[in-house]
């Protein structure tokens, strides 16, 4: 055995203790750590012949790279939709690496990871008040969740047309109806060979990002007997607008289509009594995307795809490993590698299981409702500002706003964000809404407080004043 490897094996307690101390130090200083770094500095070491051993390697990392690690898991990172990590989720993720399971067969000899994944899926269904008609599987993120669901939808479409996509390949003619899809859905269509040009864009309601159901009906009626795939938004990225789930569920009784809901972070509205009505009817969908490393606040990477159990055969047809006899019969023995794209699967369910068991329904209700309150408060402060204004109402946890001045708005937004993010206290991202340059701030972190909201406003105002003096 390699000398360093043998020594590290003997010193595993010291190695983990060093990692633990670094972790504690990082988390305790998270509020003060910069949220972005303008010009990261580091020296890239060469690969040595003998190696350094684990403890010296961590010391090298701390010297050369630690100062460049940003607080993206901190309370004032409002870019994209990035949650932090709850203490329980961190513990579960650490143990995921220690246990190093390849989660596959629920009947495996001695391997409980697949069984625990199935149990975690059931708890997620309970959290979202979804019925037991769904099965679920963990994947890397919303992109792979959308990809997996739409892959099964593609197989379903082939069946409607009398051919097996998995065996015979894709044939032209799949229509995708949607209004404001997330980019990951469009990317998934590209990867699946369906092509983004097959998206038929359904108009939205006036001043909204949600689908106009009457316009959808009119679109369907052009070819009422043709099967199609419908992608609904369970919370759009810019304004967290929701397609009408009840109306769409009613359409399922009249027309033949696969209904997929991208509820990557908006699905967590189901945790709140005050907002769960936004998802009323989503239990009738064929598939649903949920992203765990967003509002669930577990470490990257983690998401789940829900599909109806009645589509299990289609799912296995899509992802089966039929040419590997040593893996068993894809249709007789439940094995996760026959239900999702990955053959090698990290034990992603464990951090989710830990955090669900630790904080329960009430814990997530509190996180969701607190973040929504923060978003509403931030939106009110934006509207009271002399420099900024809301571009759309605050519907849930994301605030879409812009500068009041029309002239040179695009350039002004770019300058504001460049300076804001360079200062390192607050991080936000640009967006386009109804053709207008905007800024968006997403509140999904359990650590965020009202004080963090106030800091964001102060930073925005100071940046605007600074730019006006230049």
C-alpha positions in Angstrom: 0.0 0.0 0.0 1.2 3.5 -0.7 2.9 5.0 2.3 0.7 8.2 2.5 -2.4 6.2 2.0 -1.4 3.8 4.8 -0.6 6.6 7.1 -3.9 8.4 6.3 -5.8 5.2 7.1 -4.2 5.1 10.5 -4.8 8.9 11.0 -8.4 8.9 9.8 -9.7 10.4 13.1 -7.2 13.3 12.9 -8.1 13.8 9.2 -11.8 14.0 9.9 -11.2 16.2 12.9 -9.3 18.7 10.8 -12.1 18.7 8.2 -14.6 19.2 11.1 -12.7 22.2 12.5 -12.5 23.8 9.0 -16.2 23.2 8.5 -17.1 24.8 11.9 -14.8 27.8 11.2 -16.4 28.3 7.8 -19.9 28.1 9.1 -19.3 30.3 12.1 -17.9 33.0 9.8 -20.4 32.6 7.0 -22.2 35.9 7.6 -18.9 37.8 7.3 -17.4 35.9 4.4 -17.6 37.7 1.0 -20.4 36.6 -1.2 -18.5 37.2 -4.4 -14.8 37.9 -5.2 -13.9 40.3 -8.0 -10.5 38.8 -8.8 -9.7 35.5 -7.2 -6.1 34.8 -6.5 -4.4 31.5 -6.1 -1.4 29.4 -7.1 -2.1 26.1 -8.8 0.3 23.4 -7.3 1.7 20.8 -9.5 1.0 17.1 -9.0 3.8 15.7 -6.8 5.3 12.2 -7.2 5.0 11.2 -3.5 1.8 13.1 -2.5 1.3 15.1 0.6 -1.1 13.1 2.6 -4.6 14.3 3.6 -3.8 16.7 6.5 -1.0 18.5 4.5 -3.3 18.6 1.5 -6.0 20.4 3.5 -3.4 22.8 4.8 -2.4 23.6 1.2 -6.0 24.1 0.3 -6.5 26.5 3.2 -3.4 28.5 2.2 -4.1 28.7 -1.6 -7.8 28.4 -2.1 -9.9 28.9 1.1 -9.9 32.7 0.8 -11.6 32.3 -2.6 -14.5 30.3 -1.3 -17.6 32.5 -1.4 -20.6 32.5 0.9 -23.0 31.2 -1.6 -24.7 29.2 1.2 -24.9 32.3 3.3 -27.9 34.5 4.2 -27.4 37.3 1.6 -26.8 35.2 -1.5 -29.9 36.1 -3.5 -28.7 35.0 -6.9 -30.3 32.2 -8.9 -32.4 30.2 -6.4 -29.7 28.8 -4.1 -30.6 27.5 -0.6 -28.1 27.0 2.1 -27.6 23.7 4.0 -29.4 23.0 7.2 -27.3 21.5 10.0 -29.0 18.1 9.7 -28.5 18.1 5.9 -24.8 18.8 6.3 -24.5 15.9 8.7 -26.4 13.6 6.3 -24.3 14.7 3.4 -21.0 14.1 5.3 -22.2 10.6 6.1 -23.2 10.1 2.5 -19.6 10.4 1.6 -18.5 8.2 4.5 -21.0 5.4 3.6 -20.3 5.7 -0.1 -23.3 3.7 -1.3 -24.2 3.1 -4.9 -28.0 3.3 -4.4 -29.7 0.8 -6.6 -31.7 -2.2 -5.5 -34.2 -2.0 -2.6 -33.8 -5.8 -2.1 -30.0 -5.7 -2.2 -28.1 -7.8 0.3 -27.4 -5.5 3.3 -27.7 -2.3 1.4 -30.5 -0.1 2.9 -29.8 3.0 0.8 -32.4 2.2 -1.9 -35.0 1.4 0.7 -34.3 4.6 2.5 -34.6 6.5 -0.7 -38.0 5.1 -1.3 -38.9 6.0 2.3 -37.6 9.6 1.7 -39.7 9.9 -1.4 -42.8 8.9 0.6 -41.9 11.6 3.2 -41.6 14.2 0.4 -45.0 13.3 -0.9 -46.4 13.8 2.6 -44.5 17.2 2.8 -46.1 18.3 -0.5 -49.5 16.7 0.2 -49.2 14.7 -2.9 -51.0 11.3 -3.2 -49.3 7.9 -3.2 -49.9 7.5 -6.9 -46.4 8.8 -7.5 -43.1 7.1 -7.3 -39.9 9.1 -7.1 -36.2 9.0 -7.7 -33.3 11.3 -6.7 -31.2 12.9 -9.4 -28.6 15.7 -9.6 -30.8 18.8 -10.0 -33.8 20.3 -11.8 -32.2 19.8 -15.2 -31.9 16.1 -14.8 -35.3 15.9 -13.2 -36.9 17.6 -16.1 -34.8 15.5 -18.5 -35.9 12.3 -16.8 -39.6 13.2 -16.8 -39.6 14.4 -20.4 -37.7 11.2 -21.5 -40.6 9.2 -20.1 -43.1 11.6 -21.7 -41.3 11.0 -25.0 -41.7 7.2 -24.6 -45.4 7.8 -23.8 -45.8 9.9 -27.0 -44.3 7.1 -29.0 -46.7 4.6 -27.5 -49.6 6.9 -28.6 -48.2 6.8 -32.1 -47.6 3.0 -32.1 -43.8 2.9 -31.8 -41.2 2.4 -29.1 -38.8 5.3 -28.9 -36.3 3.5 -26.7 -36.0 0.7 -29.3 -36.8 2.3 -32.6 -35.5 5.8 -32.1 -37.2 9.2 -32.2 -39.6 10.0 -35.0 -40.6 13.6 -35.9 -43.8 15.2 -34.8 -43.7 15.6 -31.0 -45.4 18.9 -30.0 -44.5 20.6 -26.7 -47.0 23.1 -25.4 -45.7 25.6 -22.8 -45.6 29.3 -21.9 -42.6 30.4 -19.8 -40.5 27.2 -19.5 -37.3 27.2 -17.4 -34.2 27.0 -19.5 -33.5 23.5 -18.1 -36.7 22.2 -19.8 -35.6 23.6 -23.1 -32.1 22.2 -22.6 -33.7 18.8 -21.8 -35.7 18.8 -25.0 -32.5 19.5 -26.9 -30.7 16.6 -25.2 -33.7 14.3 -25.8 -33.6 15.0 -29.6 -37.0 16.5 -29.5 -35.7 19.9 -30.3 -36.7 23.3 -28.9 -38.2 24.2 -32.3 -41.0 21.8 -31.5 -42.1 24.1 -28.6 -45.5 25.7 -29.3 -45.6 28.8 -27.2 -48.9 29.4 -25.6 -49.7 33.0 -24.7 -49.7 34.2 -21.1 -52.4 36.2 -19.3 -52.0 39.9 -19.7 -49.2 41.2 -17.4 -48.5 37.7 -16.1 -46.1 34.8 -16.7 -48.8 32.2 -16.4 -50.4 30.3 -19.2 -53.7 31.6 -20.7 -55.8 28.5 -20.4 -58.3 29.7 -23.1 -55.4 30.2 -25.4 -54.2 26.7 -24.6 -57.6 25.3 -25.4 -57.6 27.1 -28.7 -54.2 25.8 -29.5 -55.2 22.2 -28.7 -58.4 22.5 -30.8 -56.3 23.0 -33.9 -55.4 19.3 -33.7 -57.7 18.0 -30.9 -56.9 14.3 -31.5 -53.2 14.7 -31.6 -51.3 13.7 -28.4 -48.8 16.2 -27.0 -46.6 17.1 -24.0 -47.6 20.0 -21.8 -45.0 21.7 -19.5 -46.5 23.7 -16.8 -44.8 26.2 -14.5 -45.0 25.6 -10.8 -43.4 28.9 -10.2 -41.6 30.9 -12.9 -38.1 32.1 -12.3 -38.7 35.8 -12.6 -42.0 36.3 -10.7 -42.9 32.9 -9.3 -46.1 32.8 -11.3 -48.1 29.6 -11.4 -50.0 28.1 -14.3 -53.6 27.2 -13.4 -53.3 23.6 -12.2 -57.0 23.1 -11.6 -57.9 24.2 -15.1 -55.1 22.1 -16.6 -56.3 19.1 -14.6 -59.8 19.6 -16.1 -58.3 19.6 -19.6 -56.7 16.2 -18.9 -60.2 14.7 -18.9 -60.8 16.1 -22.4 -57.5 15.7 -24.2 -54.7 13.2 -24.5 -51.5 14.7 -23.3 -48.6 14.1 -20.9 -48.6 16.8 -18.2 -45.3 17.7 -16.7 -45.0 20.3 -13.9 -41.7 22.1 -13.3 -42.1 23.0 -9.7 -38.3 23.1 -8.9 -38.7 25.6 -6.0 -42.3 26.7 -6.3 -43.5 23.3 -5.2 -42.5 24.2 -1.7 -45.5 26.6 -1.6 -47.4 23.4 -0.7 -45.8 23.6 2.7 -47.7 26.7 3.6 -51.5 26.8 4.2 -51.5 30.4 2.9 -49.9 29.5 -0.5 -50.7 25.8 -1.2 -53.7 26.9 -3.3 -51.3 27.9 -6.0 -50.7 24.2 -6.7 -54.2 22.9 -6.3 -54.7 20.3 -8.9 -51.0 19.4 -9.4 -51.7 15.9 -8.0 -53.2 15.1 -11.4 -49.9 15.6 -13.3 -48.0 12.7 -14.9 -44.6 14.0 -13.6 -43.3 16.7 -11.3 -39.8 18.2 -10.8 -38.7 19.3 -7.4 -35.2 20.7 -6.6 -33.9 19.9 -3.1 -30.8 22.1 -3.1 -33.1 25.1 -3.5 -35.8 25.7 -0.9 -35.2 22.4 0.9 -31.7 23.7 1.8 -29.7 20.6 1.3 -26.2 20.6 -0.3 -25.6 20.4 -4.0 -26.5 18.3 -5.9 -30.0 17.0 -5.2 -33.4 16.9 -6.8 -36.2 14.4 -7.2 -38.4 13.5 -10.1 -41.9 12.2 -9.4 -43.7 10.1 -11.9 -47.1 8.3 -11.7 -46.8 4.7 -10.8 -49.0 3.8 -13.7 -46.2 4.9 -16.0 -43.6 2.6 -14.5 -43.4 0.4 -17.5 -42.7 3.4 -19.8 -40.1 4.6 -17.4 -38.3 1.2 -17.4 -38.5 1.0 -21.1 -36.8 4.4 -21.2 -34.0 3.8 -18.8 -33.6 0.0 -18.5 -30.2 -1.8 -18.5 -31.5 -4.8 -20.4 -28.2 -5.7 -21.9 -26.6 -6.3 -18.5 -27.8 -9.7 -17.2 -25.9 -9.4 -13.9 -28.1 -6.5 -12.9 -31.3 -8.6 -13.0 -34.5 -8.4 -14.9 -35.4 -4.8 -15.4 -39.1 -5.5 -15.3 -39.2 -7.9 -12.4 -36.7 -6.6 -9.9 -37.0 -3.0 -8.7 -33.6 -1.3 -9.3 -33.2 2.5 -9.5 -30.8 2.3 -12.4 -33.7 1.2 -14.5 -35.8 4.3 -13.6 -33.3 7.2 -14.0 -30.4 8.0 -16.4 -27.6 7.3 -13.9 -26.2 3.8 -13.4 -24.0 5.1 -10.6 -26.0 6.8 -8.0 -24.9 8.7 -5.0 -26.9 8.2 -1.8 -28.6 11.6 -2.3 -31.6 10.7 -0.3 -29.7 10.7 3.0 -29.3 14.5 3.5 -32.9 14.9 2.6 -34.0 12.2 5.0 -31.9 13.8 7.8 -33.3 17.3 7.3 -36.9 16.0 7.0 -36.6 13.9 10.1 -34.9 16.8 12.0 -37.3 19.6 11.2 -40.5 18.0 10.0 -43.4 19.7 8.3 -43.5 22.6 10.7 -39.8 23.3 10.1 -40.3 23.6 6.4 -43.5 25.6 6.8 -41.5 28.1 8.9 -38.6 28.3 6.4 -41.0 28.8 3.4 -43.2 31.4 5.1 -40.3 33.3 6.6 -38.6 33.6 3.3 -41.9 34.8 1.7 -42.3 37.4 4.4 -38.7 38.6 3.7 -39.4 38.8 0.0 -42.6 40.8 0.6 -40.7 43.2 2.9 -37.9 43.6 0.4 -40.4 44.4 -2.3 -42.1 47.0 -0.1 -38.7 48.7 0.5 -37.9 48.6 -3.2 -41.2 50.4 -4.0 -40.4 53.0 -1.3 -37.0 53.6 -2.9 -36.3 56.7 -5.0 -34.1 54.7 -7.4 -35.8 51.3 -7.8 -39.2 50.0 -8.6 -40.9 46.6 -8.7 -41.2 45.2 -12.2 -43.9 42.7 -11.1 -45.8 42.0 -7.9 -44.1 39.8 -5.3 -46.0 36.6 -5.5 -43.9 34.3 -3.5 -40.2 34.4 -2.6 -38.5 36.1 -5.6 -38.4 39.9 -6.2 -38.1 41.2 -9.7 -37.2 44.9 -9.8 -35.5 47.5 -12.0 -34.3 51.1 -11.9 -36.9 53.8 -12.3 -35.0 55.6 -15.0 -35.9 54.4 -18.5 -33.0 55.9 -20.3 -30.0 53.6 -20.4 -31.7 51.1 -18.1 -29.8 48.1 -19.4 -26.4 49.8 -18.9 -27.5 51.1 -15.4 -28.6 47.6 -14.3 -25.3 46.1 -15.4 -23.4 48.8 -13.6 -25.4 48.3 -10.4 -25.0 44.6 -10.3 -21.3 44.8 -11.1 -20.6 47.1 -8.2 -23.1 45.4 -5.9 -21.6 42.0 -6.3 -18.0 43.3 -6.2 -18.6 44.8 -2.8 -19.2 41.2 -1.6 -22.0 41.7 1.0 -25.0 40.9 -1.3 -25.3 38.9 -4.5 -28.1 39.2 -7.0 -28.5 38.3 -10.7 -29.8 40.1 -13.8 -32.8 39.0 -15.8 -35.2 40.1 -18.5 -38.9 40.5 -17.8 -41.3 41.5 -20.5 -38.4 42.8 -22.5 -37.1 45.0 -19.7 -33.7 44.7 -18.0 -34.2 43.8 -14.3 -32.6 42.5 -11.2 -33.9 39.5 -9.3 -33.5 38.5 -5.7 -34.5 35.0 -4.5 -35.1 34.3 -0.8 -34.7 30.6 -0.1 -32.0 30.4 2.6 -33.0 29.3 6.2 -30.3 31.6 7.6 -31.7 34.8 6.1 -33.1 37.3 8.6 -34.9 40.7 8.3 -31.6 42.3 9.1 -30.2 40.8 5.9 -33.1 42.3 4.0 -32.2 45.7 5.3 -28.6 45.2 4.4 -29.5 44.5 0.9 -31.5 47.7 0.6 -28.7 49.7 2.1 -26.2 48.2 -0.4 -28.4 48.8 -3.4 -28.9 52.5 -2.4 -25.2 53.1 -1.7 -24.3 51.5 -5.0 -26.8 53.7 -6.9 -25.4 56.9 -5.1 -21.9 55.8 -5.9 -22.6 55.3 -9.6 -24.2 58.8 -9.7 -21.0 60.4 -8.5 -18.8 58.8 -11.1 
